[in-house]
Amino acid sequence: MELLYSICVGVLVACGIFLILRARSFPIVLGLTMLSYAVNLFLFASGRLWINKAAILSNSTEYADPLPQALVLTAIVIGFAMTAFAVILAIRARADLGNDYVNSQEQPALKTGKRN
């Protein structure tokens, strides 16, 4: 289970970095979102992955650590706010500049579709 979990986190990080390295604003927003999901999964796994244990205190004598869960919930809220801000910033930049390239200029190789 840990191997599958770590592979999922690695795939999310790889996809996030790939999207962030693109020169357009909306893929960057998606990349930041994927990276935040990967960080949330990493924080959740820092409290160890338990099977058949209560998430919070209950009648059970064994329970999972609630601190990583609280950290992940806080990170989710902050991630939503950051994503909303980045989307609004990207929409404003697109409206002002007329394109969604982060350097406000379209790449010359991409205009013609030919490679140099």
N, C-alpha and C positions, 0 to 999 in steps of 0.2 A: 504494500500500500504506500509506503514511503517513497518507493521508486517512482510509482505512477504519479504521486503528488508532486515530487520534485521535477519530473518531466513536464508536467502541466505548467508549473511555475516557470521553468526554463523556456518553454514554448511561448508563454505570454511575454516574457522579457525579450526574447528574440524578435517577436512580431512588433512589440512596442518600439524597440530600438530601430528596427527597419523602417517603421512608419515615421518615426521622429526624424530620421535622416533624409526624408523626402523634402523637397523645397516648397511644399504647398501647406497651407495652414490647416485645412480640415484633416488630412492624414496625420498631421502633428497632434491635433486634438485627440484623434483616435489612438495614436501611439501613447500619449500621456495617460489616457484612460486605461489602456491595457497594462501599462506599467504600474498604475495605481492598483489595479486588480491583482497583479503579481505581488506587490508589496503587501496587500491585505492578506493574500493567501500565505505569504511568508510569515507575517505576524501571527496569523492563526496557528500555523504549524510550530511556532516557537514555544507554544504551550504544550507541546507533544500531541500526537494524534492518538486519541483513545477510542476504543470501540466498546459499546455497551456501558458507558458511564454517563451519569447525569450531567447536563450542561450547567446547571445551577444546583444549589443546595436543595436537597429533598430528603425523603426518607432513606435514601440510599446512603450507605457509609462511604462509598467511593464516588468521587465526582471529578470532573475535569477542571483545570485551572480557569477561573473566570476572568483573570486579568487580560490574557490575549483576546478574549471575546470582547471585552470592553474597549480595548485598544482598536480592534478591527471596526467596531461600530462607530467609534469616533473618527477613524480614518475614512470610513464610507461617507460620513456626513461631510467631512472636509473635501473629499474627492468629488462629491456632487457639486459643491460650491465652486471648486476650482474648474471643473468641467464646464459649468454654466458660464463662468467668467470668460473662459477661453473661447467658448462658442460665440458669445456676444462680441468679444474682441475680434474674432475672425470674420464675423458678419460685418462688423463696422469697417474693418480693413478692406474687405471685398467691395463694400459700397463706396468707399473713398477712393480706392486705387483702381477698381475695375477688374482686378484679377485676384487670385488667392495665393500668389507666390510670396514667399516670406521676404524676399529682397525687392519686391514690388516690380520686378522686371521678369518677363518670360525668358526662359533659357533660349539662346539662339538655335541650338541643335533641336530643341523641341518644337520650334515654330515650323521648320521645314520638314521635320520628320526624318532628316538625314543625319547621319553621324559624321563627325569630323575625322 
